[in-house]
Amino acid sequence: MEISPILISLKTATVATFFTFIFGVIAAKLVLDIKSERIKAVLDTVFTIPLVLPPTVIGFLLLLIFGVKRPIGRFLLEFMGIRIIFSWQATVIAAFVIAFPLMYRTAKGAFEQVDENLILAARTLGMSEMKIFFKILLPLASPGVLGGVILSFARALGEFGATAMIAGNIENKTRTLPLAIYSEVAAGNMNQAAYYVIVVLAISFVVILLMNYFSRKQITKGN
């Protein structure tokens, strides 16, 4: 049995989730700190829109950004020697964009559940905003944030449409588990496809268990 798609998927999902966590938490905190409801609504829409767009649309937009004939893609290729299209890095970018809204919305919801009186008390005691974030807000919201990390990992692991468009389906390079399942079914190799499906089901089962666990912890902390 070929394990390359499993390793590529796990590697891609892990790296994408790392960046999703960082930027998702930053984006959630940024939106919460904005006073203008209009600006907050606009940013919330921008950060969430990948969640409702078809993955093929996301893939098309990424092609417009990173294509070698486009400004950003040309700059990366000519001045940095980096070609994003049809590379492993493209699988990470696609997974990151698709999974980001889940991390952002989950972190934002977790932050909103933290008792605001604790934040106000910390400010009264003279704590800096940075210290408040790392010492109070993030620890108290950690079960929800960790749940978002797990959910983002699962979404990144299962990404198909955007990855197919920007990274292709290159064996041993960009062929993730969803692409491998599609390829094996198209080739009539149903046993191999079933093997990959079982792997995805097993990972999904573990993800749901972890999600339920952190959800219960978040509810317990909220009470």
PyMOL commands that set and color helices and strands:
alter all, ss='L'
color gray80, all
select helices_A, chain A and resi 4-33+37-51+55-66+71-80+88-112+116-124+129-157+161-166+177-186+190-222
alter helices_A, ss='H'
color red, helices_A
deselect
rebuild
show_as cartoon
